Amino acid sequence: MTTTNFQLSGIQRKQFMLIPSSEYFTQANQNYQNLMNGYKSKGVLDRKPDMTKRVLTIAQRITAQVETIKPATKDWTWEMHVINTSTVNAFCTGQGKMAVFEGMITTLKLTDDELAAIIGHEIAHALLEHGRERASTDLVTNLALGQIGGDAQTITYYVSKLGLSLPFSRHQESEADLLGLQIAAKAGYNPNAAISLWAKMGELQKGSNNKLSGLLSTHPIPAERMKALALAAPKFMPFYLEHKYK
């Protein structure tokens, strides 16, 4: 089946989706709530109101653009939290369940446009159902190797755990880059910020503090990625300019 047919972004391909969307979303949403409850119990969830408000404002502007791209999102319940730890990461899972780690914002000294590039990218992964796709692929691989059984408990594990933690493929990352640029630009954020964002990440990667170790496990940063963003950004600039000069 396919969930991708976004012609403006140039994304159109078949996807392998063994796990039903209803099962994936139910388990992924529940796993998200469990994660947020865990961070809340540790006192590191939405601890800084101004920072949370800033992230929510950007996320709300971007999510307002997605229903025309994926009509099914009208039934999604969007949720965003800031996790106040030094981790440099962000994610969006299930039906619009998002989180940004404080370390992403402070370590990279993100502008609003750069933060929008991150949020748009993560939302794009959810719109394209990349989590369900990678969980389906990994489930089949391990079933074929005889490493796991096909019982319901095992499938639930792959949906709720690995659907969030498995690394995205380079193809999926490229798709999320393009669609993320589109929706962030339509929300009024400069698409060129994605280029400066990845430049900052590249500089941080060169350091010896290893702050990007968690992020790099799911967000590879090949040099050609920045080149692709530089080529794609002008295509979405009219959306940004239209919104800016309304």
Steps between C-alpha positions, in 0.01 A plus 500: 500500500603864494439790734720734300378700205620851564579622151634842597765339718572239235409212731312207353586137567358172623550414866499163673244522781444161663381641832145646477483875554244466780726261694809709441336826604342352813828355621716796394265749668503295820878469494526877464276555801708256702817687404352838590371368833848372574661837427230675703565277800867599477408868499646569155185554292397854396693642793570832324169664395653757262692234311197272480282788377753581228512140378121462513445820299728379221351150501144633486578720200648202316229247589241745368643432152485122492132412456502606135802275445371200698121528564507215755676734743169669573446213744844531661542646846820700480714519810834666565727501806847628581721254686739699716816294468826564314418241231522635145200343330133534401232266370142467383327163527153353471225745418687824554670425833808723518785592730805722478786465747629820658854406400402528135394860549774623732803309372438607139370847598208455264318785333124465456551415133753228586273359767219497245723303263546235769132485593395495134743216430370290790136567411579394144624163629160453668303613193696254287452228763868416497480352850239246393699423187827433679331298776329288232825441313696407811223272622501303175880481495511350847210265431682374190817443700303307758620730776151575629155349495198656337290531815308814585736596782798501265318709241399746771865531600605587146223755464545680831875475556682455173259720307654791689860393550596327174713719274340652193640412160676762291201495264261572787721779630506662156120478476456657843746776409299593191152477649622670817629793297165528325280509810733726698519747210119500464485585871723802438845371591805555281597175324864611485511444877519125439841555341636706791351245741689208348815713480474550877450127549799427284716730712375341820573156358866599461530566872613244751206537741292237316180697559363382167548128563130440565382717214740352247363152566177606329604811303807443284663818367670421168657794317269447204203559728589867543551528124153356441348746746675790329357387166149447637462814712441743209200293386325568829611861544181638335291347780713675760492833318125480446443446869755764603351778289131433558 
